[in-house]
Amino acid sequence: MSQNHRSVSLVSRRQALIRLGTAGAALLAGRSTASNASAASSSGKFPACIVTPKQTEGPFFVDERLNRSDIRVDPSDGSLKTGVPLSLTLRVSAVGSGGCNPLSGAIVDVWQCDAVGAYSAVNERGSQNAGKNFLRGYQVTEPNGSAQFTTIYPGWYPGRTVHIHFKVRANAKAGTAQEITSQLYFDDGLTDRIHAQQPYSSKGQRSVKNQQDGLFRNGGRQLMLSLVESRQGYAATFDIGLQMT
């Protein structure tokens, strides 16, 4: 098993899945549950050593530099976005010629729509949210590579399945910058149950699920969050591998 770890540490997730076959797909999918978290730990944190697939930034990234963990509050007026609470931990590892190690000091941005499909900081689809900054912010990774956010389960908007955007920016050796931009996805069944509740249900039934989303079909299975219930709502941990060489 250790030989397999060495052989795939510097290849893409897709290549690793091809080499290991479907039996290894769940392990390499980059998601963490209570069961596979212990497996990852015993096997050298293998999922974090696979380079995370990149996906489009989309039109709604605004580099506001909001350094905060709880992104539910809109600092412009102090209002709190309502929805099912989600505690999200992103664990970033640097993947390079020497293997992979937790990446400290990286800037991790997340941004997403609210329960009725609206983004802050932009005017789009009839909303007037320029100047607002709900559900977006960044954290700097700790020595163990982790960054934690308190947010809500996202809503939906036409043309896309339910998702959260993220961007990781880090300085590599020799002063060069490295970054990855991608998206996180959710189980359709869980989304249906959550979106049947208020305030989500006021939006109506969503029009696009995972397999109908063109971006999801291009690597989305490797970007799925595995959520566990908590007293506050749900929690998820996701391992990100950032290519540094």
matplotlib code that plots the C-alpha trace (Angstrom):
import matplotlib.pyplot as plt

x = [0.0, 2.8, 4.2, 0.9, 0.9, 4.3, 3.3, 0.2, 1.4, 2.1, -0.6, -4.0, -7.1, -8.3, -5.1, -5.1, -8.7, -7.8, -4.7, -6.5, -9.8, -13.3, -12.4, -10.2, -12.6, -14.3, -10.9, -9.5, -12.7, -11.2, -14.1, -13.9, -16.5, -16.1, -15.2, -12.8, -11.1, -9.6, -8.6, -6.9, -5.0, -3.7, -2.6, -0.7, -3.5, -3.6, -6.6, -4.8, -1.9, -3.9, -4.1, -7.6, -9.5, -9.8, -13.1, -14.2, -14.1, -17.5, -18.7, -19.3, -15.8, -15.0, -11.7, -13.0, -10.3, -12.8, -10.8, -13.4, -14.5, -18.3, -19.4, -23.1, -23.1, -23.3, -20.9, -22.6, -25.7, -25.1, -27.8, -27.5, -28.3, -30.6, -30.5, -29.4, -26.0, -22.9, -19.5, -17.0, -13.3, -10.9, -7.5, -4.9, -1.8, 1.1, 1.9, 5.4, 8.4, 9.0, 5.4, 2.8, 2.7, 0.1, 0.2, 0.4, -0.2, -2.3, -5.3, -8.5, -11.5, -15.1, -18.2, -21.6, -25.3, -27.8, -30.9, -32.8, -29.9, -28.5, -24.8, -23.5, -21.2, -22.9, -26.1, -27.4, -30.7, -32.6, -30.9, -29.2, -26.5, -23.5, -22.0, -23.2, -20.8, -22.7, -21.5, -18.0, -14.7, -11.3, -9.2, -5.4, -4.5, -3.2, 0.1, -2.0, -3.2, -6.8, -9.2, -12.6, -15.8, -19.3, -21.9, -25.2, -26.3, -26.5, -29.6, -29.9, -30.2, -31.1, -28.5, -26.4, -26.6, -26.0, -22.4, -19.8, -16.8, -13.3, -10.0, -6.6, -3.6, -0.2, 3.5, 5.7, 9.5, 11.4, 8.6, 6.2, 2.5, 0.4, -3.4, -6.3, -9.9, -12.7, -16.1, -17.7, -20.9, -23.6, -25.6, -28.8, -31.0, -29.8, -30.3, -33.9, -34.6, -33.1, -34.6, -38.0, -37.6, -37.9, -36.4, -35.2, -38.7, -39.7, -37.5, -39.4, -38.1, -34.6, -34.2, -30.7, -29.3, -25.7, -25.8, -27.5, -24.7, -21.9, -19.3, -20.3, -19.9, -16.3, -14.8, -17.7, -17.7, -14.2, -15.5, -18.4, -18.8, -19.8, -21.8, -22.4, -25.2, -24.2, -26.2, -26.2, -26.9, -24.2, -20.4, -18.0, -14.3, -12.6, -9.0, -7.4, -4.2, -2.4, 0.3, 3.4, 5.9]
y = [0.0, 2.4, 1.8, 2.9, 6.0, 7.0, 6.3, 8.5, 11.4, 13.6, 12.6, 14.0, 12.6, 11.3, 9.5, 8.0, 6.8, 5.1, 3.4, 2.1, 1.3, 1.7, 0.0, 3.0, 5.7, 6.5, 6.9, 9.2, 11.3, 13.9, 13.7, 12.9, 11.1, 9.6, 6.3, 7.3, 10.0, 7.3, 5.4, 8.4, 9.0, 5.5, 5.6, 8.8, 11.3, 9.9, 11.9, 15.2, 14.0, 14.0, 17.3, 18.6, 19.2, 22.8, 24.3, 27.7, 30.7, 31.9, 35.5, 36.1, 36.1, 39.5, 39.8, 41.7, 40.3, 39.7, 37.8, 35.9, 32.4, 33.0, 34.3, 34.3, 38.0, 40.9, 43.4, 46.2, 46.1, 43.3, 41.0, 37.3, 35.0, 32.2, 28.6, 25.2, 25.8, 24.2, 23.9, 23.6, 22.6, 22.7, 21.0, 22.1, 20.1, 21.1, 18.5, 18.6, 16.5, 15.6, 14.2, 16.2, 18.2, 20.4, 23.9, 26.6, 30.3, 29.8, 32.1, 30.2, 32.0, 30.7, 32.3, 31.0, 32.0, 32.3, 30.1, 31.7, 31.7, 35.2, 36.2, 39.3, 42.0, 41.9, 43.0, 39.9, 38.4, 41.3, 41.5, 44.7, 43.2, 45.3, 46.6, 43.6, 40.9, 38.0, 34.4, 35.2, 35.5, 34.0, 32.3, 31.7, 28.0, 26.9, 24.8, 21.7, 23.1, 23.6, 26.6, 26.6, 28.4, 28.7, 29.1, 27.8, 25.0, 26.8, 27.4, 27.2, 29.4, 28.6, 26.8, 25.3, 22.5, 23.4, 24.3, 26.3, 28.0, 28.0, 29.5, 28.7, 31.0, 30.3, 31.3, 28.6, 28.6, 31.2, 33.6, 32.2, 32.2, 29.0, 28.8, 26.6, 27.6, 25.0, 24.1, 21.8, 19.8, 18.1, 14.9, 15.4, 13.5, 15.6, 18.8, 17.8, 17.2, 20.5, 22.5, 21.3, 23.5, 27.3, 29.6, 27.3, 26.2, 29.8, 29.6, 26.7, 23.4, 23.5, 23.0, 21.4, 18.5, 17.2, 15.0, 17.8, 20.3, 20.6, 21.6, 18.8, 16.2, 17.4, 16.2, 16.9, 13.4, 14.1, 17.4, 16.0, 16.9, 14.2, 15.8, 14.5, 15.8, 18.0, 19.7, 22.9, 21.4, 19.7, 19.5, 18.5, 18.3, 18.3, 17.7, 19.9, 19.1, 22.1, 21.5, 23.4, 22.4]
z = [0.0, 0.8, -2.7, -4.2, -2.1, -3.5, -7.1, -7.0, -4.8, -7.8, -10.3, -10.8, -9.1, -12.4, -13.2, -9.7, -10.1, -13.4, -11.9, -8.8, -10.3, -8.9, -5.6, -4.8, -6.1, -2.7, -1.0, -3.7, -4.1, -1.7, 0.8, 4.5, 6.6, 10.1, 8.5, 5.8, 8.0, 10.1, 7.0, 5.6, 8.8, 9.0, 5.4, 5.6, 4.8, 1.2, -0.1, 0.6, -1.5, -4.7, -6.7, -6.4, -9.8, -10.8, -11.8, -13.1, -10.8, -12.1, -12.3, -8.6, -7.0, -5.5, -3.7, -0.7, 1.7, 4.5, 7.1, 9.0, 9.9, 10.3, 6.9, 7.5, 8.7, 6.3, 7.7, 5.8, 8.1, 10.6, 9.3, 9.5, 6.6, 7.6, 6.6, 7.8, 9.5, 7.9, 9.6, 6.8, 7.4, 4.4, 4.9, 2.4, 1.6, -0.6, -3.3, -4.6, -5.6, -1.9, -1.4, 0.4, 3.6, 5.4, 3.9, 6.6, 5.8, 2.6, 2.0, 1.6, 0.2, 0.1, -1.5, -2.2, -2.8, 0.1, 0.7, -2.2, -4.7, -4.4, -4.2, -2.3, -3.7, -7.2, -8.9, -10.8, -11.8, -10.4, -7.0, -5.8, -3.6, -4.6, -1.4, 0.6, 1.7, 3.1, 2.6, 1.5, 3.3, 3.8, 6.5, 6.6, 7.1, 10.4, 10.8, 10.2, 6.9, 8.0, 7.6, 9.2, 8.2, 9.6, 6.8, 5.7, 3.3, -0.1, -2.1, -5.9, -8.9, -12.6, -14.6, -11.8, -9.2, -5.6, -4.9, -2.9, -4.5, -3.0, -3.9, -2.3, -2.7, -1.5, -2.0, -3.3, -3.0, -5.0, -4.4, -7.0, -6.3, -6.6, -6.4, -7.1, -7.7, -7.6, -6.3, -3.7, -4.3, -2.3, -2.4, -4.3, -1.9, 1.1, -0.9, -1.7, 2.0, 3.1, 0.3, 1.3, 4.4, 4.8, 3.7, 0.8, -0.2, -0.9, -4.0, -5.5, -6.8, -8.3, -12.0, -12.2, -10.2, -10.2, -13.3, -15.3, -14.4, -17.0, -14.4, -12.1, -14.9, -15.3, -12.0, -9.6, -8.1, -6.8, -5.2, -3.2, 0.4, 2.9, 5.6, 9.1, 11.3, 14.2, 17.0, 15.0, 11.6, 9.4, 9.4, 6.6, 6.1, 2.7, 1.8, -0.9, -2.7, -4.2, -6.7, -5.7, -8.4]

ax = plt.figure().add_subplot(projection="3d")
ax.plot(x, y, z, "-o")
ax.set_aspect("equal")
plt.show()
